Amino acid sequence: MTIHEESDQRSQPLFEELQVWHAFLLRKASQRVTEMAEARLARLGITLRQFGILSVVATEPGLNQRVVGGKLRIDRTTIVSLVDDLERAELIERRRGSDRRTFALHLTDRGQVLIDQARNSLAQVHQAFLGPLSADEAATLRSLLMHLVDDGGAQDE
């Protein structure tokens, strides 16, 4: 499919019967903003998941990868692989933690520069994505999404 064909598809209204399903609408919105974010971050050589890790480590340097993974809801195997990739890219370094079995994660100087660039890029993505909404609507959307994401009491049936 060409970019022109994808653009044509996006200009078409969503199938009306599916517009009543929150899961469908959330998925489509997620696809759109994720594609936008991933494209911008790819220019910097990182993914959205890696951005998450860099953000946590920038904000709370010295955490071990298990704690970082927990904060991002990323399983142990995946977080190890992602941190390995960030370490190879010289964006994160592992330092011995207080426990000899763990390593504390810290941004390198290069990692700090990159996270600042990535935050600026994602701010532009959010501005574009949320452009059709008023500031109050965008704040309400964020609040509602946080409520849904953080509702640990919801059970699958």
N, C-alpha and C positions, 0 to 999 in steps of 0.2 A: 504494500500500500504506500502510495506517495504522500508527501507532506500535504500536497494540495487536496488529496482525497480525505486525509484525516481532518483537515480544516473544514472541508465541506460537511463531513459527518458531524462535527461539533456545532455547526451552524443549524443543524436540524434539531427540532425539539425532541426531547426524550419521549419514547413511547408512552402515551398517556396512562395506560393501565399500570405501568410500573412506577409512576410518579407518586403513588400512595405508599410505597414501601420505603421506609427509612433506610433499611439496609442497602437497598439499591442506590438511593440518592447519596448516602454517605460514601459508598464505594466509588461512585462516579466523581464526587467532589475530591475524595482522597486520591484517586488516579490523577486527576488534573493537577492538584497542587504538588503531588509527589513527582510527577513528570517535570513540572516547572523547576522544583527544587533540585532534583537530581541533575538536570541539564546545567543549571548554574554551578552546582558544586563540582560537577565533572570538569569544568574549566580549571578548578583548583586542584583536581586530582584526588578528590575524596567523594565518599558516598554519604547519604543522609544518616545512615547508621554510624559511620565514622564521625560525622559531625556531632552526633549525640554524645559519643564517648569523649571527644575533644572538649565539648561544652562542660560535661560533668567534671572532667579533670581540670579544666581551666578554673572552674568555680570552686572545686574542692580538691586541691592538689594533695597527693599523698594517700588517697584511697587505694585499696587493692582492687584488682580487676573483678573479684567476686562481688564486691559492694557496688562497683560501677555498673556491672551487669544487672544487679538487682534493681538499681535505681532506674534503669532503662528497660527493665523486663526482658532482658536478653539472656538466654540459657548459657550455662558455663562453657560448653564447647564452642559456641559461636563467639562469645566474648574473647576467649583466648585467641581465636583465629583473627578477629578484628584488631585486637591489641597488637598481635604479632605483625600484622600488615602496617599498622601505624608506627610501630617501632622500626620496621625496615625502612619506612619512608622518612625516618628521623623526625617524626612529629611528637612522639611520646618516648619517654625513657622509663625503664623499670629500675627502681632503687630498692635495696634491701629494706624491708619493713621492720617493725618492732619485733615481729616473729620471724625467725630465720626461714620459715617455709613460705612466707608471703613477700610480695614485692609491692612497693608503693609506686603509683603512677604519677608522673609529672610531665608537663609539656616541655618540650625543648624550646629554644628561642624561635626556631623555625615554626614549631607548632603554635606558638603564641601569635606570631604574625599571621599564620594561616587561619586560625580561629577568628581573629578580628576581621579578616577579609570575608570569611564564610558567613559570619553574622551579618555583615553589611549586605552581602549578596542575598541572603535569605530574607532580610528586611525588605528588599526590593521585590522579591517573589511574593511575600505576604501582602505588600501594598498592591501589587497587580492583581493577585488572586482575590483579595477582599475589596477591590476597587468598587464593585457594584453595591457594596453595603455602606451604610452610614457608620460613623464611629460607634454609635450606640449599638447598632445591629452587630457589628464585628465583636464588640465586647460581650454582647449577649450570646453570640455563637460560641465564643471561647468559653464562657461560663458554662453553657449547656454541655459542650463537648467535655470539659473537665469533669463535670458531674457524671457523665456517662462513663468516661474512662476510669475515674477513681471509684466507681461504685463496686467495691469488692464484695458486697453482699448479694449482688445479682447472681442467680444460679441458672445454669443451662438446664433446659428440660428436655 
